[in-house]
Amino acid sequence: WVGEMVYFISDRDGRMNLFVYDMNTGLTRKLTHFEEFDIKFPSLGDDAVIFENGGYIYLFDLESEVVQRVNIRLAEDMALSREQRKDASEMIRSASLSPDGRRVAFGARGDVWSVPASSGVSRNLTQSSGVHERSVAWSPDGRYIAYISDESGEDEIYIRPQDGRGEAVQLTTGADTYKYNISWSPDAGKIMWSDKMLRLQYVDIETKEVNLVDQAEAGEITQYGWSPDSRWITYVRPEVEHYSRVFIYSTENEEGFPVTSGWYSSSAPSFCDSGNYLFFSSNRDFNPIYSRTEWNHAYTDMSRIYFITLREDVPSFLEPENDEVKIVGEEADSSGGGNSDEELSIEIDRENIKHRIAALPVDVSTYGAINTVGRNIYYLKRSFGATSTSLMMFNMDDRKEKSLAEIGGYQVSAGKTKMLVSHRGRYSVIDIPRSPFSVNEFIDTSNMKVWVNLREEWEQIYNETWRQMRDFFYAPNMHGVDWEAMREKYFPLVAHVNHRLDLTYILGELVGELNVGHAYVGGGDVPDVERIPM
C-alpha cells in the first residue's frame, strides 16, 4: 500500500502476476506479464516491489514500472550440495535372506547391498546415486539378486550376480506404471510382480517373456506367491461386488479360478511344502462389541487361519483321531507330510474345492505372513489392542500352537533352514525356531556406508516424484494438465538446488500445478542442525 495505490498479486489471467489498484479511480492494472511461472513472495519497499519468479529475484520500480532481474552472487562453498558420505543402514526399505541364510540383501538408500549375517564384507552392488533400486529378492538357487530399478527412466526388473562379479541384466521393458514387490519362483526361473495398473505378471528370466496372470478391477493385487513346484500361483484379488478372494492360477494351462467365497474377505495365501494344502487368513468370525454410550456395534478381531486340501484324496491333518489296526506289509500313508525324494509335482482338484476349507483351532485375531516348514506352520498374529506382533507356530501333528517371540516381521530362507527376523529397524538371522526365543545378536550394518552424489540423487527424486503423481493421481487426465510439459518446465530448476529444502520447494511447485487438495510435499534427508536448547 503506497499512498492511494494498492499492490497485489493475482492469477486472474492464469499465472500469478503483479497488479495495482488505484483507490481514486477504482481501476485495476496489470503490471507484470509472466506466463511461465508465478510471482511468489512479493515484498514492498519504499520505492519498489521485490519478488521471486522461476527461481530468480526481480525488482519492480514503482515510479518507472520497469521490471529488472537482480543478479545475485553468493560467496558460498555450497557444502550442503557436495558429495557426502552417508549411512545407508538408516534407510533400509527392503530385505531378502539368501537360501542358506549366510547373507542378507538389503535395498537401502536406493542401492542394492549384500551384507553377511555374521562375519564378512558388506557389498554395495549398484552404487548409483542417480538411480533408485528397491524391492530386493534373492533367487532360490542363490545365484542372483533381483530388484526393481528406474535406471531406464521407468520401473523395470533387473537381476545381477549376488557376488557383484558381473553386469546387471534387464528383464523387462516398456514399463508404463509403478511396480510392486517381486517374488521368485522356487525353481529360480521366473519372477512375479504386480503393478498400479492392477495387473499380476511374471517374466521368464531366460526368454524375458512376460505373462499376464490376472488384472483386477477393484484395486491392486498385493498378495501373491508360488507353489513349491513353480507350476501354480496363488494370489488375492480385490473384487468389485464381493470381498477379496483367493485365486489359484496354473502357469501351464494359463487359467485361474477362485478357491474362496466372496462372502468373506480372505488374504495371505500360501502353499505348504508338500503341496497338499493352501493356507490363508479370512474374516469369518462376527463377534460385535457394543458402545456404552450409544447403541452401535463394531467388529474388531475377525480372522482365523484356514486351509484347503488341494486334492480329494488328501486327508485333513485335523481329522478326529481314530486308532486302527495296521496290517503287516502295508506302507503307512504319508499324504500331507513333508517333501519326498521324488520331484514334486502338485495336482489340484478344482471340483468342490471351496467345500474343503477347514479352520485351525486358534483364537480369533488378525493373522498374516503364513509360511510352512515341514509340519510346522508359521504366521504373525496381532490382536485388537495389542502393542506388538507375535510370531506363532502351529504343529500339524500335535495340533498345538506356540507363541515364539514378539517381532516386527520375518522371512524363511529358500533352503528352509534359516529365518530372517526384523524388529524395530534391526535384523537377525536365526535357525528355524521351534520353541520360544529371544534375539540377542543382530546383523552388523555399520559398514553400509556410501558416497552419495547429492545432485544426481536430487534429480532422481524429482523424476520419481513426477512419475508417482502420474501413476497414483486419482484423475487419469491429470486435471487436464499437460503433465509431461510440467516435468520439462520445472526440471531446469533442479540444477540450481543446493539444499534438500530447495528440492522440496520445487516439488511443491510441480505438484501444485495439479490444483488439488491433500497433495503434500515434505520430508527428505534434510541436514540436521545442532541446536542449543534455551
ABEGO torsion letter per residue (X at the ends): XBEABBBBBBAAAGBBBBBBBBAAAGBBBBABABAABBBBGBBBBAABBBBBBGGBBBBBBAAAGBBBBBBBBBBBAGAAABBBBBBAAAABABBBBBAAGABBBBBBGGBBBBBBAABEBBBBAAGBAABBBBGBBBBAAGABBBBBBAAAGBBBBBBBBAAGBEBBBBABBGBABBBBBBBBBAAGABBBBBBAAGBBBBBBAAAGBBBBABBBAAEBBABBBBBAAGABBBBBBBBAABBBBBBBBBAAAGBBBBABBAABBBBGBBBBAAGABBBBBBBABBBBBBBAABBBBBBBBABBBBBBBABAABBBAABBBBBBBBBBGBBBBABGBBBBABBBBBBBBABGAAAABBBBBBBBBBBBGBBBBEABBBBBBBBBGBABBBBBBBBAAAGBBBBABBBABBBBBAAGABBBBBBGGBBBBBBBBABBBBBABBBBAAABBBBBBAAAAAAAAAAAAAAAAAAABABAAGGGBBAAAAAAAAAAAAAABABAAAAAAAAAAAAAAAGBBGBBBBEEBBBBBBBBBX
